[in-house]
Amino acid sequence: MNRVLATFIVAFQCFTSFSQDGPKVVVFNQSEQDEVQNTVQNLFKISVLEPLSGDISLYYERVLGANISAEAGLGFTIDDYFGSILFEDEFSTVYDDRTPLIGHSFALGFRYYPFIAADEIYFAPEFKYRYYHSEQVVSPGTTAMQTNHEYKKMTNFRITVGYNYFFDDNVFIDFYGGVGLAMFKYGGYNSVYDSQTDMYTYQFSEVKRPRPWLTLGIKFGFGI
């Protein structure tokens, strides 16, 4: 996992190192033609809807040219509240106590703007990764308690269409939606009842589930 994260960080830094001067907008004023410099090169954002999935992430977008940019996101996860409602738990353990632990998430995407970088409509291939984990305290049937560790990983490759709307020169809102394929990997325990001992035993197993995935989101941001 650390190697994958390091690879994406290095790739993002390599692309931003080749960034050019800001895109230029041609403005026609009667018979005069003036070239106006777009000064927004760096965009800092926070997602509004991702906290519903227990993902608190900050995003940074860097303009690389007249029509392209790159975006990276980094954050932490708590618990997948929304995902737990949509899909049943993969494991049948009955918990006496469950404690969500702090996980992590990161994202990387490259954007193409048909008109001007960082403004209005864009198309983007994107990658998103989330890691959730928790501890469950269970009772096998005696006074002894057992702590089990479970996790869920989500890897999502998607194509996104979005729109950046600037309220003024710096403050903007980013609406986006995407479709792609998400791979979920679960690691957890199933409870097995032993009628001879009148106790439960817990067996660890891992399950993979590919799913088509729809993404909708809103980000608020500030550009400089």
GILIN-V144279 format. One record per backbone hydrogen bond with DSSP energy under -0.5 kcal/mol. CO is the residue of the C=O (numbers start at 1). NH is the residue of the N-H. E is the energy in kcal/mol with one decimal. If there is no record, write none. Layout:
CO_NH_E + CO_NH_E
This chain:
1_5_-2.3 + 2_6_-2.4 + 3_7_-2.2 + 4_8_-1.8 + 5_9_-2.0 + 6_10_-2.4 + 7_11_-2.3 + 8_12_-2.3 + 9_13_-2.2 + 10_14_-2.2 + 11_15_-1.9 + 12_16_-2.2 + 13_17_-1.4 + 14_18_-0.5 + 15_18_-1.1 + 16_19_-1.5 + 23_38_-1.9 + 25_27_-0.6 + 25_36_-2.4 + 27_29_-0.6 + 27_34_-2.0 + 28_30_-0.5 + 29_32_-2.5 + 32_29_-2.3 + 34_27_-2.2 + 34_36_-0.6 + 36_25_-2.3 + 37_39_-0.7 + 39_41_-0.8 + 41_63_-2.5 + 42_224_-2.7 + 43_61_-2.8 + 44_222_-2.4 + 45_59_-2.4 + 46_220_-2.1 + 49_52_-1.9 + 50_53_-2.0 + 50_55_-1.7 + 51_54_-1.8 + 52_82_-1.6 + 54_56_-0.6 + 54_78_-2.1 + 55_57_-0.7 + 56_76_-1.9 + 57_47_-1.1 + 58_74_-2.2 + 59_45_-2.5 + 60_72_-2.5 + 61_43_-2.6 + 62_70_-2.1 + 64_20_-1.3 + 66_117_-2.2 + 67_113_-3.3 + 68_64_-2.2 + 68_65_-1.6 + 69_111_-2.7 + 70_62_-2.9 + 71_109_-2.5 + 72_60_-2.8 + 73_107_-2.1 + 74_58_-2.2 + 75_105_-1.8 + 76_56_-2.7 + 77_103_-2.6 + 79_81_-1.8 + 80_84_-1.8 + 81_85_-1.0 + 82_85_-0.5 + 82_86_-1.8 + 83_87_-2.3 + 93_95_-0.6 + 97_137_-2.8 + 98_100_-0.5 + 99_135_-2.3 + 101_133_-0.6 + 104_131_-2.1 + 105_75_-2.2 + 106_129_-2.6 + 107_73_-2.2 + 108_127_-2.5 + 109_71_-3.0 + 110_125_-0.9 + 111_69_-1.7 + 111_113_-0.5 + 112_114_-0.6 + 112_123_-2.1 + 116_119_-1.7 + 119_116_-0.6 + 120_164_-1.9 + 122_162_-2.1 + 123_112_-2.8 + 124_160_-3.3 + 125_110_-1.7 + 126_158_-2.2 + 127_108_-2.2 + 128_156_-3.0 + 129_106_-1.8 + 130_154_-2.7 + 131_104_-0.9 + 132_152_-2.7 + 133_101_-2.7 + 134_150_-2.3 + 135_99_-3.2 + 136_138_-0.6 + 136_148_-3.3 + 137_96_-1.3 + 137_97_-1.2 + 138_140_-0.6 + 138_146_-2.9 + 140_200_-3.8 + 142_141_-0.6 + 144_140_-0.6 + 146_138_-3.4 + 146_148_-0.6 + 148_136_-3.0 + 150_134_-2.4 + 151_187_-2.3 + 152_132_-3.2 + 153_185_-2.4 + 154_130_-2.3 + 155_183_-2.9 + 156_128_-2.4 + 157_181_-2.1 + 158_126_-2.7 + 159_179_-1.8 + 160_124_-2.5 + 161_177_-2.1 + 162_122_-2.0 + 163_165_-0.6 + 163_175_-2.4 + 164_120_-1.8 + 164_166_-0.5 + 165_167_-0.5 + 165_173_-2.3 + 170_223_-2.5 + 171_167_-2.5 + 171_168_-1.2 + 172_221_-2.3 + 173_165_-2.9 + 173_175_-0.6 + 174_219_-2.2 + 175_163_-2.7 + 176_217_-2.4 + 177_161_-2.9 + 178_215_-3.2 + 179_159_-2.5 + 180_213_-2.8 + 181_157_-2.1 + 182_184_-0.5 + 182_211_-2.9 + 183_155_-2.2 + 184_209_-3.0 + 185_153_-2.5 + 186_207_-2.4 + 187_151_-2.5 + 188_205_-2.7 + 189_93_-0.8 + 190_203_-2.3 + 192_201_-2.6 + 193_195_-0.7 + 194_198_-1.6 + 194_199_-1.3 + 199_194_-3.2 + 201_192_-2.9 + 201_203_-0.5 + 203_190_-2.2 + 205_188_-2.4 + 207_186_-3.3 + 209_184_-2.4 + 211_182_-3.2 + 213_180_-1.8 + 215_178_-2.8 + 217_176_-2.1 + 218_48_-3.0 + 218_49_-0.6 + 219_174_-3.2 + 220_46_-2.2 + 221_172_-1.8 + 222_44_-2.6
